[in-house]
Amino acid sequence: MGEAIVITSGKGGVGKTTTTANLGTALALQGKKVCLVDTDIGLRNLDLILGLDNRIIYDLVDVINGRCKVHQALVRDKRVDEKLFLLPAAQTTDKNAVTPEQMKSLIDELKREYDYVLIDCPAGIEQGYKNAVAGADRAIVVTTPEISAVRDADRIIGLLEREPIEPPKLIINRIRKDLMKNGDTMDITEITTHLSIDLLGIIIDSEEVISSSNKGEPIVMDPNNKASLGYRNIARRILGESVPLMTLEDEQKGMFKKLISIFSK
Amino acid sequence: MKKQLVHIKGTKEGLVLRLDDQCAYAELVEELSRKVSEGSIDGIVDVQLHLGNRYLSNEQQDELVNIVQKSGNMHVAKMQSDVIPIRESNEKLITEQYETYVGIVRSGQVLKSTGDIIVIGDVNPNGQVEAVGNIYVLGNLRGIVHAGIEGNRDAIVAASHFKPTHVLIADSIEIMSNESPAVQNSSEQLFAYLNRDGIISYERLQEVRKIRPFLNKVKGGS
């Protein structure tokens, strides 16, 4: 019996879908059987980030309405052999096409076959959110260091704490080291004390995340990227390993650069 | 000799009529009307009625007051009984009870209390706490608080870290964006209250005992 994890944020555009794609890929790379479920019905994106959009035949609403079997709708990711699957959202209808009860039985069915079912939640706190949370055992809240994202995360954590699931965990996405060091954005301790939930990991902002998403290739496939490392660390923490938090300090400078920085003060 | 049902005693504040609480009500009424008509007093005297362990309905209370005041020179200043009905007692309990909330009041959540409330945890921005009585926050208060929501102008709001966005007491509101710098920069634990002019003011927590001494509920002790 696998575990269903919903990835949510309240605010839009903080990186829920990117996080789902990358965590799913990272878990699959660790040898786990993973199914990603896109519940953003009407505004599906997860297939694009994974580069699987042109292989969709059936979708989530087809499965729920009994037009096909679950395994017929699942799209396999060829890059991670037989480990990563996507259940895409429908594009031609909206969030009210599905009820939380239907979602729950669908997720329960998937949990029997997969080690991890990652549910990509739409933005907002309406029907789509309720559908996404219905079948989950755990929740991950994604935020960025912006005050608006943190405020919405606070709201969504409040809602999640009323659900019969484990206490939600936090991912702080898109950290800009320079801004955080100068105090132009909230820092990590400020965010975690404000929200007072456990921190699952941090993702340092990287332009390559955008370019690789546009190519349909999750950044986590690139082992040398900082953001990729962040996602890999989080995947290992989900698997129960204890991995120290990434530091925000830059790598050790050479002697010459150190001298320059001393004199330029 | 027959037991006296009405004892009359003179005190500095006037007369005290102590009414027997074991006899039938009708007997008591009879004896009371006899007693108050026989005495002769000059001028008007304040009278206190002590009912002991007898509970009287409002109509019965009015009847006794009428009997006493019919004599013309007695005025009932006070009536007291040692017992109250369970309903009244429960109502009192509800408004005076302390509720304890352990957790965080997050954005969009509203925590309501029919009495006083103690929040052990934080009140985050856009989180709201409403109480008929007082609000105490052991943690960071950064949201909206409304004390005395049913109009109790004596209610206070106190917090370990007093940084709310809005403070409401009874029907007064204070938006903290244009608050006094004293609150913003204070490292002390503060509380908010309505001063005599009906304006929300802030003071160190230690001053509660001077400004709202009746909030002390501890009885006895050494």
Chai-1 contact restraints between the chains, C-beta under 6 A:
chainA,res_idxA,chainB,res_idxB,connection_type,confidence,min_distance_angstrom,max_distance_angstrom,comment,restraint_id
A,R151,B,S107,contact,1.0,0.0,6.0,A-B,restraint_1
A,D154,B,R106,contact,1.0,0.0,6.0,A-B,restraint_2
A,D154,B,S107,contact,1.0,0.0,6.0,A-B,restraint_3
A,D154,B,N124,contact,1.0,0.0,6.0,A-B,restraint_4
A,R155,B,S107,contact,1.0,0.0,6.0,A-B,restraint_5
A,R155,B,G108,contact,1.0,0.0,6.0,A-B,restraint_6
A,I157,B,R106,contact,1.0,0.0,6.0,A-B,restraint_7
A,G158,B,R106,contact,1.0,0.0,6.0,A-B,restraint_8
A,G158,B,G108,contact,1.0,0.0,6.0,A-B,restraint_9
A,G158,B,Q109,contact,1.0,0.0,6.0,A-B,restraint_10
A,S196,B,I104,contact,1.0,0.0,6.0,A-B,restraint_11
